[in-house]
Amino acid sequence: MTSRPAQRRTRKPPEERRAEIVETAARIALAEGLELITLRRVADELGVRPGLISHYFPVADDLVCEAFTLAASEERAALLPADEEDLPPVDRLARFLVGLADGDHLDLSRLWLNARHLSRFRASLRQAVRTQESTMRGALVSLIDDGVEAGQFTTDDPMKEALHILVAVDGLGAYANDDPDPDAPDVTDVAVETAETRLGLPRGTLRARAAAREQVRPSP
Protein backbone atom coordinates (compact mmCIF):
# COMPACT_ATOMS: atom_id res chain seq x y z
CA MET A 1 0.00 0.00 0.00
CA THR A 2 1.50 3.29 -1.10
CA SER A 3 1.45 6.04 1.51
CA ARG A 4 0.17 9.46 0.48
CA PRO A 5 2.80 12.18 0.39
CA ALA A 6 2.49 14.71 3.20
CA GLN A 7 0.92 17.97 2.13
CA ARG A 8 3.19 20.96 2.38
CA ARG A 9 1.77 23.96 4.16
CA THR A 10 1.63 26.94 1.84
CA ARG A 11 3.13 30.07 3.35
CA LYS A 12 1.03 33.12 2.60
CA PRO A 13 2.73 36.24 1.23
CA PRO A 14 3.46 38.76 4.01
CA GLU A 15 0.99 41.32 2.64
CA GLU A 16 -1.80 38.74 2.53
CA ARG A 17 -1.06 37.41 5.99
CA ARG A 18 -0.91 40.90 7.49
CA ALA A 19 -4.25 41.84 5.90
CA GLU A 20 -5.78 38.62 7.24
CA ILE A 21 -4.62 39.46 10.75
CA VAL A 22 -6.09 42.97 10.62
CA GLU A 23 -9.39 41.72 9.16
CA THR A 24 -9.68 39.12 11.91
CA ALA A 25 -8.96 41.73 14.59
CA ALA A 26 -11.59 44.02 13.07
CA ARG A 27 -14.20 41.24 13.25
CA ILE A 28 -13.36 40.67 16.91
CA ALA A 29 -13.65 44.41 17.58
CA LEU A 30 -17.07 44.64 15.96
CA ALA A 31 -18.44 41.57 17.70
CA GLU A 32 -16.91 41.92 21.16
CA GLY A 33 -15.00 45.19 21.50
CA LEU A 34 -11.50 46.52 21.01
CA GLU A 35 -10.46 45.30 24.47
CA LEU A 36 -10.77 41.70 23.26
CA ILE A 37 -8.11 42.15 20.60
CA THR A 38 -5.03 40.36 21.89
CA LEU A 39 -2.27 38.63 19.99
CA ARG A 40 -3.33 35.27 21.42
CA ARG A 41 -6.99 35.77 20.60
CA VAL A 42 -6.24 36.68 16.98
CA ALA A 43 -3.85 33.73 16.73
CA ASP A 44 -6.53 31.36 18.04
CA GLU A 45 -9.02 32.68 15.48
CA LEU A 46 -6.55 32.07 12.66
CA GLY A 47 -5.26 28.76 13.98
CA VAL A 48 -1.66 29.95 14.19
CA ARG A 49 0.86 30.58 16.95
CA PRO A 50 0.85 33.94 18.76
CA GLY A 51 4.43 34.44 17.65
CA LEU A 52 3.26 34.82 14.08
CA ILE A 53 0.96 37.68 15.08
CA SER A 54 3.67 39.38 17.11
CA HIS A 55 5.99 39.13 14.11
CA TYR A 56 3.68 41.52 12.26
CA PHE A 57 2.47 43.45 15.32
CA PRO A 58 5.07 43.50 18.11
CA VAL A 59 2.88 46.06 19.91
CA ALA A 60 -0.74 44.96 20.39
CA ASP A 61 -1.98 48.57 20.38
CA ASP A 62 -0.83 48.91 16.78
CA LEU A 63 -3.12 46.04 15.80
CA VAL A 64 -6.00 47.60 17.74
CA CYS A 65 -5.54 50.87 15.84
CA GLU A 66 -5.41 49.17 12.46
CA ALA A 67 -8.47 47.05 13.27
CA PHE A 68 -10.44 50.16 14.21
CA THR A 69 -9.23 51.99 11.10
CA LEU A 70 -10.28 49.13 8.83
CA ALA A 71 -13.73 48.84 10.41
CA ALA A 72 -14.31 52.61 10.27
CA SER A 73 -13.17 52.77 6.65
CA GLU A 74 -15.50 49.95 5.67
CA GLU A 75 -18.33 51.74 7.49
CA ARG A 76 -17.70 54.89 5.49
CA ALA A 77 -17.63 52.89 2.25
CA ALA A 78 -20.94 51.22 3.15
CA LEU A 79 -22.66 54.47 4.14
CA LEU A 80 -21.30 56.52 1.24
CA PRO A 81 -20.61 53.96 -1.52
CA ALA A 82 -18.23 55.09 -4.24
CA ASP A 83 -20.41 53.46 -6.89
CA GLU A 84 -23.29 55.78 -5.91
CA GLU A 85 -21.42 59.06 -6.35
CA ASP A 86 -23.50 59.81 -9.47
CA LEU A 87 -26.75 59.74 -7.48
CA PRO A 88 -28.33 63.04 -6.39
CA PRO A 89 -26.61 64.30 -3.22
CA VAL A 90 -29.90 64.33 -1.31
CA ASP A 91 -30.31 60.59 -1.98
CA ARG A 92 -26.78 59.86 -0.81
CA LEU A 93 -27.32 61.87 2.36
CA ALA A 94 -30.61 60.04 2.94
CA ARG A 95 -28.90 56.66 2.65
CA PHE A 96 -26.21 57.74 5.08
CA LEU A 97 -28.41 59.19 7.82
CA VAL A 98 -31.46 56.94 7.58
CA GLY A 99 -29.23 53.86 7.64
CA LEU A 100 -27.66 55.08 10.88
CA ALA A 101 -31.01 56.06 12.39
CA ASP A 102 -32.55 52.67 11.67
CA GLY A 103 -29.71 50.77 13.31
CA ASP A 104 -28.33 49.22 10.13
CA HIS A 105 -24.82 49.93 11.44
CA LEU A 106 -25.38 49.45 15.17
CA ASP A 107 -22.26 47.33 15.62
CA LEU A 108 -20.17 50.11 14.13
CA SER A 109 -21.85 52.74 16.31
CA ARG A 110 -20.86 50.63 19.29
CA LEU A 111 -17.32 50.36 17.97
CA TRP A 112 -17.01 54.16 17.68
CA LEU A 113 -18.31 54.53 21.24
CA ASN A 114 -15.81 51.92 22.40
CA ALA A 115 -12.91 53.53 20.53
CA ARG A 116 -13.60 57.01 21.88
CA HIS A 117 -13.68 55.69 25.42
CA LEU A 118 -10.44 53.74 25.09
CA SER A 119 -8.69 56.58 23.26
CA ARG A 120 -8.69 58.52 26.50
CA PHE A 121 -6.01 56.11 27.72
CA ARG A 122 -4.24 55.20 24.46
CA ALA A 123 -2.55 57.95 22.48
CA SER A 124 -2.15 55.88 19.31
CA LEU A 125 -5.84 54.99 19.25
CA ARG A 126 -6.73 58.63 19.92
CA GLN A 127 -4.83 59.61 16.77
CA ALA A 128 -6.53 56.86 14.77
CA VAL A 129 -9.95 58.10 15.92
CA ARG A 130 -9.07 61.68 14.99
CA THR A 131 -7.90 60.60 11.55
CA GLN A 132 -11.12 58.72 10.84
CA GLU A 133 -13.22 61.60 12.17
CA SER A 134 -11.41 63.97 9.83
CA THR A 135 -11.89 61.68 6.85
CA MET A 136 -15.61 61.26 7.53
CA ARG A 137 -15.99 65.00 8.04
CA GLY A 138 -14.28 65.66 4.72
CA ALA A 139 -16.53 63.17 2.93
CA LEU A 140 -19.66 64.80 4.35
CA VAL A 141 -18.47 68.31 3.51
CA SER A 142 -17.85 67.17 -0.08
CA LEU A 143 -21.34 65.68 -0.24
CA ILE A 144 -22.91 68.89 1.06
CA ASP A 145 -20.87 70.92 -1.43
CA ASP A 146 -22.27 68.75 -4.22
CA GLY A 147 -25.79 69.29 -2.91
CA VAL A 148 -25.36 73.05 -2.80
CA GLU A 149 -24.00 73.05 -6.34
CA ALA A 150 -26.97 70.93 -7.48
CA GLY A 151 -29.42 73.32 -5.82
CA GLN A 152 -30.64 70.68 -3.35
CA PHE A 153 -29.11 72.08 -0.15
CA THR A 154 -29.07 75.64 1.15
CA THR A 155 -26.02 76.77 3.13
CA ASP A 156 -23.05 79.07 2.79
CA ASP A 157 -20.93 77.05 5.25
CA PRO A 158 -20.81 73.30 4.41
CA MET A 159 -18.21 72.64 7.10
CA LYS A 160 -20.41 74.08 9.83
CA GLU A 161 -23.41 72.06 8.66
CA ALA A 162 -21.32 68.88 8.50
CA LEU A 163 -20.18 69.44 12.08
CA HIS A 164 -23.75 69.92 13.30
CA ILE A 165 -24.86 66.73 11.54
CA LEU A 166 -21.95 64.65 12.81
CA VAL A 167 -22.43 65.86 16.38
CA ALA A 168 -26.05 64.67 16.08
CA VAL A 169 -24.82 61.34 14.67
CA ASP A 170 -22.41 60.96 17.60
CA GLY A 171 -25.18 61.84 20.03
CA LEU A 172 -27.34 59.09 18.55
CA GLY A 173 -24.40 56.69 18.79
CA ALA A 174 -24.11 57.37 22.51
CA TYR A 175 -27.29 55.28 22.94
CA ALA A 176 -25.92 52.34 20.92
CA ASN A 177 -25.48 50.11 23.98
CA ASP A 178 -28.89 50.86 25.48
CA ASP A 179 -31.78 48.42 25.42
CA PRO A 180 -35.00 49.83 23.90
CA ASP A 181 -37.00 51.80 26.46
CA PRO A 182 -40.63 52.42 25.47
CA ASP A 183 -40.89 55.20 28.04
CA ALA A 184 -37.85 57.15 26.81
CA PRO A 185 -38.12 59.98 24.25
CA ASP A 186 -37.63 58.82 20.67
CA VAL A 187 -34.31 60.20 19.41
CA THR A 188 -34.09 57.94 16.35
CA ASP A 189 -34.29 60.75 13.80
CA VAL A 190 -32.24 63.38 15.63
CA ALA A 191 -29.50 63.37 12.97
CA VAL A 192 -31.99 63.13 10.09
CA GLU A 193 -33.97 66.12 11.36
CA THR A 194 -30.80 68.07 12.14
CA ALA A 195 -29.64 67.65 8.54
CA GLU A 196 -33.01 68.71 7.14
CA THR A 197 -33.10 71.81 9.33
CA ARG A 198 -29.50 72.82 8.64
CA LEU A 199 -29.66 72.23 4.87
CA GLY A 200 -33.04 73.82 4.19
CA LEU A 201 -34.90 70.59 3.41
CA PRO A 202 -38.60 70.14 4.19
CA ARG A 203 -39.29 67.86 7.16
CA GLY A 204 -39.51 64.23 6.07
CA THR A 205 -37.49 64.68 2.88
CA LEU A 206 -34.66 62.31 3.74
CA ARG A 207 -36.84 59.42 4.86
CA ALA A 208 -39.02 59.84 1.78
CA ARG A 209 -35.97 59.80 -0.50
CA ALA A 210 -34.52 56.77 1.28
CA ALA A 211 -37.81 54.89 0.92
CA ALA A 212 -38.03 55.78 -2.77
CA ARG A 213 -34.51 54.49 -3.37
CA GLU A 214 -35.34 51.18 -1.67
CA GLN A 215 -38.35 50.70 -3.95
CA VAL A 216 -36.26 51.06 -7.11
CA ARG A 217 -33.26 49.10 -5.81
CA PRO A 218 -32.95 45.79 -7.71
CA SER A 219 -33.45 42.61 -5.70
CA PRO A 220 -30.23 40.72 -4.89
C-alpha positions, 0 to 999 in steps of 0.5 A: 500500500502506497502512503500518500505524500504529506501535504506541504503547508503553503506560506502566505505572502506577508501582505496577505497574511498581514491583511488577514490578521487585521481583518480578523482583529476588526471582526473581533472588535465589531463583535466583542469590542477593542479590548478583546483584541489580543495577539493570542486571541487573533492567533486562536481565530486564525489557527496559528501561533501567537508568535506569528501575530507578534511578528507583524504586530510587536505592539498589540496597540498597533493592531487595535488601531489598524483594526479600528481603522479598517472597520471605520473605513468599511463603514464609510464605504458602506454608508457613502458607496463610491459606486453611488457618487453619481446619485443626487446628493440628497439621496446619498445623504438620505442613505447615510443618515437613515441607515444610521437612524434605523440601526443598520450599522449598530455594531459600528456605532458601538465600535465608535463609542468603544474607541472614543472611550479607550482613546482617553487612555491610548494615544495611538488609538486617539490619533486613529480616531481623529484621523477617521473623524477627519476623513468622515468629516471631509466626505460629508463636507464634499457631499454637502458641497455637491448638494449646494451646487446641485441646488438641493441644499441651502447653506453658505458654510458646508463645514459648519453644517457637516459638524452639526450633523456629525455631532447629532450622529455621535449623540445618537451613537451614545445610545448604541449600547442601550436596550430599547425603552418604550418610556424614553423619548424617541431620538431615532431621527435626531441626525436626520432632522438636524440635517433637514433643518441645517440644509433647508430641506422640508421635514420628512425629505430624507426618509421619503428619499430613502424609501423611494430608493429602496423601492427602485433598488434591484433585488439581490 
